[in-house]
């Protein structure tokens, strides 16, 4: 009987171990009464002469009949509120990425959700209402919004780079735009009409005033979505892939070598690098697993059964985690993240890798 129980338990553990969550598979189901003072003296008849009231006995007990309870913090704002104070709240939440979209001045469900998120992050009680403590914590971490910010009026800032600018910084600008598909052709280091048009399109897509000039807001958004371009990228040179600095496990046989520290994937055959591409990984809540794996299966056209997003050229290496092409990575760059998979934004590169890699080839993921 004990043997049967042991076998059933082991089988359950084995079954659970075989289902690892990732981008492309569904994880397994997965004291007492009130204190009273001394009794009042008995009443006398109407004919009795008045007498002095006796002095109350000294006592160390509190005079109050009920224990004191802590007062609830006064609400500053709550669901249903409207007006300028709500607009200010929404801007401050947006500055900390707890609110998205237009500033409405109406305290609705999206604002409640943002407040709860902020409260949870700061260890406050998640009420969705703004009390004095929440407001203090929020104002400590944000600046007072301007009238324009409170009313969704965006004004361009002072131009950092514009038509006529030249030099290495313009090369960096063009290379960054090229990474996310907003600039084509050669990187020249000269800010002409083609660069201005690319900047204008980038601004339009992100709701930034369309000037064709790079102000601080435009530059910050672009930097957040891209990586620092290499010298090769800034001078239109195609770098030759190298196996130098790769994990030693990658240098024998056939291996997809993935480095988290350099955000790169290198395809290596018998110690010689064949192909190198940029990659990004899972967010903190859904990290990409590290270790030595192998390609378990390949799917040319695959859609995640969890997130319903397309995952073309998928090469699964650890449960639901796979190396695959990501259109979101191509569009947003490093501003986003995966649900654990290794995202590739080079469509021709991942297509080439998919055609070369075989089931059973090594996949090494390391920091």
Secondary structure as GFF3:
##gff-version 3
##sequence-region A 1 367
A	DSSP	alpha_helix	2	17	.	.	.	ID=ss1
A	DSSP	beta_strand	75	77	.	.	.	ID=ss2
A	DSSP	alpha_helix	84	95	.	.	.	ID=ss3
A	DSSP	alpha_helix	109	121	.	.	.	ID=ss4
A	DSSP	beta_strand	130	131	.	.	.	ID=ss5
A	DSSP	alpha_helix	132	140	.	.	.	ID=ss6
A	DSSP	alpha_helix	147	150	.	.	.	ID=ss7
A	DSSP	alpha_helix	168	179	.	.	.	ID=ss8
A	DSSP	alpha_helix	193	205	.	.	.	ID=ss9
A	DSSP	alpha_helix	216	225	.	.	.	ID=ss10
A	DSSP	alpha_helix	231	234	.	.	.	ID=ss11
A	DSSP	three_ten_helix	248	250	.	.	.	ID=ss12
A	DSSP	beta_strand	254	259	.	.	.	ID=ss13
A	DSSP	beta_strand	264	269	.	.	.	ID=ss14
A	DSSP	beta_strand	272	280	.	.	.	ID=ss15
A	DSSP	three_ten_helix	284	286	.	.	.	ID=ss16
A	DSSP	beta_strand	291	294	.	.	.	ID=ss17
A	DSSP	beta_strand	297	299	.	.	.	ID=ss18
A	DSSP	beta_strand	314	318	.	.	.	ID=ss19
A	DSSP	beta_strand	321	325	.	.	.	ID=ss20
A	DSSP	alpha_helix	327	332	.	.	.	ID=ss21
A	DSSP	three_ten_helix	333	335	.	.	.	ID=ss22
A	DSSP	beta_strand	342	344	.	.	.	ID=ss23
A	DSSP	alpha_helix	347	356	.	.	.	ID=ss24
A	DSSP	beta_strand	362	366	.	.	.	ID=ss25
###
